[in-house]
């Protein structure tokens, strides 16, 4: 070995910070490698379960959007289609034939209870002599969603019927498709409502 090489080695030994440490154990390297491998296994184990959670988080917004679209379809489709058409039936006006007010009996709950149809309705429109009623409450009988009936002449002395006005609510009764007059059908007043409530309790 040349003197220059020996001098360089002496300088390197002098600069080595571990020169004062005792020699390492022959088994130290094997022990250290085992520690490193154990740490890598633990790291791999802790990371692996995270993958499904990340995938689940990615799917959650997609599922939320799909659910929102489904709910919107349930709401919007009936609106676009307009929903089911309301059923309509026609009733004949009372056939009093010039009946005077004194000829009508005192209205009793039993008279109202004997009707085949009885309901509350609001006048939607009047076109010519035809009145269109929107049924709001059913007391007895099968009644369509809307009912058409001929308008009564308000100037007539016939007390068997009642003239209808747009926007007003009425209590209506009928037998065999004909509206019952003599006070059985009339404006939804507190007095007439009390008779209907007594005729159809509960």
Residue pairs with C-beta under 8 A, 6 or more apart in sequence:
13 19
86 144
86 145
86 146
87 144
87 145
87 146
88 144
88 145
88 146
88 147
88 148
89 143
89 144
89 146
89 147
89 148
90 147
90 148
90 149
90 177
91 117
91 147
91 148
91 149
91 172
91 174
91 177
91 178
91 179
92 149
92 150
92 177
92 178
92 179
93 149
93 150
93 152
93 161
93 178
93 179
94 152
94 160
94 161
94 178
94 179
94 180
94 181
94 182
94 185
95 160
95 178
96 158
96 159
96 160
96 161
96 181
96 182
97 158
97 160
98 157
98 158
99 158
99 159
99 160
99 181
99 182
100 157
100 159
101 159
103 159
103 182
104 159
104 160
104 181
104 182
104 183
105 111
105 182
107 182
107 183
107 184
107 192
107 195
108 195
109 195
109 196
109 198
109 199
110 199
111 184
111 199
112 118
112 173
112 184
112 195
112 196
112 199
112 200
113 140
113 199
113 200
114 175
115 140
115 141
115 173
115 174
115 175
115 180
115 184
116 140
116 141
116 174
116 175
116 176
117 140
117 141
117 142
117 143
117 172
117 173
117 174
117 175
118 138
118 139
118 140
118 141
118 171
118 172
118 173
118 174
118 196
118 199
118 200
119 135
119 136
119 137
119 138
119 139
119 141
119 143
119 147
119 171
119 172
120 135
120 136
120 137
120 139
120 169
120 170
120 171
120 172
120 188
121 133
121 134
121 135
121 136
121 147
121 169
121 170
121 172
122 133
122 134
122 136
122 167
122 168
122 169
122 170
123 131
123 132
123 133
123 134
123 164
123 165
123 166
123 167
123 168
123 169
123 170
124 132
124 133
124 134
124 146
124 166
125 131
125 132
125 166
126 132
126 151
126 164
126 166
129 150
129 151
130 148
130 149
130 150
130 151
131 148
131 149
131 150
131 151
131 164
132 146
132 147
132 148
133 146
133 147
133 148
133 149
133 164
133 170
133 172
134 145
134 146
135 143
135 144
135 145
135 146
135 147
136 169
139 196
139 199
139 200
140 200
141 174
147 172
149 164
149 179
151 163
151 164
152 158
152 161
152 162
152 163
152 164
153 163
154 163
158 181
159 181
159 182
160 181
160 182
161 179
161 181
161 185
162 170
162 181
162 185
162 186
162 187
164 170
168 187
168 188
169 187
169 188
170 185
170 186
170 187
170 188
171 185
171 186
171 187
171 188
171 192
171 193
171 196
172 179
172 185
173 179
173 180
173 184
173 185
174 180
174 185
179 185
183 192
186 192
